[in-house]
Amino acid sequence: MYAIRQSEFGAPEQLAYELVPDPAPGPRQALIEVRAAGVHLVDTVLRSGDTRGSVSPPRLPMTPGREVAGVVTGLGDEVDERWLGRRVVVHLGAGAGGGYAELAVADTAALHEIPEGAGYEAAVAMVGTGRMAMGILHHARLVPADVVLVNAAAGGIGNLLVQAAIRAGATVAGAAGGERKVERIRRSGAVAAVDYIAADWPHAVRAALGDRAVSVVFDGVGGAVGRAAFDLLGAGGRVVSFGWSAGEPLRFTSAELFERQLTAVVALGASITGIPDGLRGLEERALAELAAGRLLPAVQTFSLWDAAAAHTALEQRTATGKVVLVP
Ligand SMILES: NC(=O)c1ccc[n+]([C@@H]2O[C@H](COP(=O)([O-])OP(=O)(O)OC[C@H]3O[C@@H](n4cnc5c(N)ncnc54)[C@H](OP(=O)(O)O)[C@@H]3O)[C@@H](O)[C@H]2O)c1
């Protein structure tokens, strides 16, 4: 099969499209012919060998990728034959690899059947990015009276949060970098769409919302953008912080939470895995939202051989929606 292999840390060009031996499923495992593989911003960090963050560099050589959707074409021992030919989607595990490939192996216990009518690309978006969005929403407990500000609102998680908040009946403002992304947010139905590359963007949010204060901030950007969003929260507001794509976490003090009666949740690690029913439950919820047509992930696809371009798009902030590789 063909797969993306990486032998050295460095630039996207380290991602080489190579012929490698087919993987073989072990006991209680299935072989999947991959139709869509998920790509993450964190994959670019792992590729670069950056050791400053919370993720450790992987052992090389390796095939990146931890989410795949496809068709079961082979079975290991102790697997029910009824899996053969089924359309499945699976998260291979946080520390796993092997997704950027034509074939992947996964434990059958981790598989989900793709809902009827749903495509491989949407399914792979929901099993990782969708499950994270479900975890964030669990902590936010949105109500129709909420006024929600979503940062990186044209990104993978951001796009789903905008949709979910609108569905919850909330008033939604989305912020992102650049006019092309702002236009996408506008089209998704947010009442306000703002470009946070402009210095006066908090003013634009206030102007769009009139006398309604922001009650919930969803922030996966951190740094100055996250902080400006935090400053827009009215008294009693909630902030859910789940990442720092800008390179620095959102910073605030407990004194600020007291003075402004704010609630802050860091929706990462144990605060996501500890949600009742765990990650599997969040994956099921995300796929159920897709099946019901309540959440439809925006997806940007690249050919598997062009994985380097997918990484470049994420690093240069030109990607929108969930980035997916198609063999
Ligand atoms: N997807 C998951 O399963 C998951 C799990 C845990 C945590 N997270 C975190 O949640 C956040 C959103 O994740 P996502 O997967 O949905 O990613 P994403 O939003 O599709 O991509 C990250 C976005 O961050 C913004 N950004 C701002 N500064 C950036 C920079 N210096 N370099 C790159 N991007 C920058 C970009 O949007 P603009 O150009 O509009 O600013 C970019 O589109 C990230 O911080 C991620 O680490 C994700």
The ligand as an SDF file (V2000), in Angstrom:
LIG
                    3D

 48 52  0  0  0  0  0  0  0  0999 V2000
   -9.7050   18.7410   17.0210 N   0  0  0  0  0  0  0  0  0  0  0  0
   -9.4630   18.1410   18.1840 C   0  0  0  0  0  0  0  0  0  0  0  0
   -9.7830   16.9530   18.3780 O   0  0  0  0  0  0  0  0  0  0  0  0
   -8.8080   18.9000   19.3100 C   0  0  0  0  0  0  0  0  0  0  0  0
   -8.6270   18.2720   20.5320 C   0  0  0  0  0  0  0  0  0  0  0  0
   -8.0940   18.9860   21.5840 C   0  0  0  0  0  0  0  0  0  0  0  0
   -7.7090   20.3010   21.4140 C   0  0  0  0  0  0  0  0  0  0  0  0
   -7.8550   20.8850   20.1870 N   0  0  0  0  0  0  0  0  0  0  0  0
   -7.4510   22.2890   20.0430 C   0  0  0  0  0  0  0  0  0  0  0  0
   -8.5960   23.0410   19.6580 O   0  0  0  0  0  0  0  0  0  0  0  0
   -8.2120   24.1140   18.7970 C   0  0  0  0  0  0  0  0  0  0  0  0
   -8.9890   24.0190   17.4970 C   0  0  0  0  0  0  0  0  0  0  0  0
   -8.6980   22.7430   16.9450 O   0  0  0  0  0  0  0  0  0  0  0  0
   -9.1630   22.3520   15.4740 P   0  0  0  0  0  0  0  0  0  0  0  0
   -8.7040   20.9600   15.2790 O   0  0  0  0  0  0  0  0  0  0  0  0
  -10.5680   22.6950   15.2730 O   0  0  0  0  0  0  0  0  0  0  0  0
   -8.2280   23.3000   14.6010 O   0  0  0  0  0  0  0  0  0  0  0  0
   -8.6640   24.4460   13.5700 P   0  0  0  0  0  0  0  0  0  0  0  0
   -9.5050   25.4310   14.2970 O   0  0  0  0  0  0  0  0  0  0  0  0
   -9.2260   23.8160   12.3660 O   0  0  0  0  0  0  0  0  0  0  0  0
   -7.2770   25.0940   13.2250 O   0  0  0  0  0  0  0  0  0  0  0  0
   -6.6690   25.9370   14.1570 C   0  0  0  0  0  0  0  0  0  0  0  0
   -7.0860   27.3820   13.9070 C   0  0  0  0  0  0  0  0  0  0  0  0
   -6.3990   28.1920   14.8280 O   0  0  0  0  0  0  0  0  0  0  0  0
   -6.2580   29.4830   14.2940 C   0  0  0  0  0  0  0  0  0  0  0  0
   -4.9020   29.9760   14.5330 N   0  0  0  0  0  0  0  0  0  0  0  0
   -4.6120   31.1170   15.1850 C   0  0  0  0  0  0  0  0  0  0  0  0
   -3.3010   31.2950   15.2600 N   0  0  0  0  0  0  0  0  0  0  0  0
   -2.7190   30.2610   14.6200 C   0  0  0  0  0  0  0  0  0  0  0  0
   -1.3790   29.8850   14.3540 C   0  0  0  0  0  0  0  0  0  0  0  0
   -0.3360   30.6190   14.7780 N   0  0  0  0  0  0  0  0  0  0  0  0
   -1.1430   28.7610   13.6510 N   0  0  0  0  0  0  0  0  0  0  0  0
   -2.1600   27.9860   13.2380 C   0  0  0  0  0  0  0  0  0  0  0  0
   -3.4620   28.2810   13.4850 N   0  0  0  0  0  0  0  0  0  0  0  0
   -3.7270   29.4070   14.1730 C   0  0  0  0  0  0  0  0  0  0  0  0
   -6.5170   29.3730   12.8010 C   0  0  0  0  0  0  0  0  0  0  0  0
   -7.7570   30.0370   12.5330 O   0  0  0  0  0  0  0  0  0  0  0  0
   -7.7420   31.5790   12.1640 P   0  0  0  0  0  0  0  0  0  0  0  0
   -6.8330   31.7380   10.9890 O   0  0  0  0  0  0  0  0  0  0  0  0
   -9.1550   31.8900   11.8920 O   0  0  0  0  0  0  0  0  0  0  0  0
   -7.1950   32.2810   13.3890 O   0  0  0  0  0  0  0  0  0  0  0  0
   -6.6860   27.8930   12.5410 C   0  0  0  0  0  0  0  0  0  0  0  0
   -7.6140   27.6610   11.5350 O   0  0  0  0  0  0  0  0  0  0  0  0
   -6.6950   23.9840   18.6110 C   0  0  0  0  0  0  0  0  0  0  0  0
   -6.0490   24.8030   19.5420 O   0  0  0  0  0  0  0  0  0  0  0  0
   -6.4360   22.5290   18.9270 C   0  0  0  0  0  0  0  0  0  0  0  0
   -5.1270   22.2790   19.3550 O   0  0  0  0  0  0  0  0  0  0  0  0
   -8.3910   20.2310   19.1520 C   0  0  0  0  0  0  0  0  0  0  0  0
  1  2  1  0
  2  3  2  0
  2  4  1  0
  4  5  1  0
  4 48  2  0
  5  6  2  0
  6  7  1  0
  7  8  2  0
  8  9  1  0
  8 48  1  0
  9 10  1  0
  9 46  1  0
 10 11  1  0
 11 12  1  0
 11 44  1  0
 12 13  1  0
 13 14  1  0
 14 15  2  0
 14 16  1  0
 14 17  1  0
 17 18  1  0
 18 19  2  0
 18 20  1  0
 18 21  1  0
 21 22  1  0
 22 23  1  0
 23 24  1  0
 23 42  1  0
 24 25  1  0
 25 26  1  0
 25 36  1  0
 26 27  1  0
 26 35  1  0
 27 28  2  0
 28 29  1  0
 29 30  1  0
 29 35  2  0
 30 31  1  0
 30 32  2  0
 32 33  1  0
 33 34  2  0
 34 35  1  0
 36 37  1  0
 36 42  1  0
 37 38  1  0
 38 39  2  0
 38 40  1  0
 38 41  1  0
 42 43  1  0
 44 45  1  0
 44 46  1  0
 46 47  1  0
M  CHG  2   8   1  16  -1
M  END
$$$$
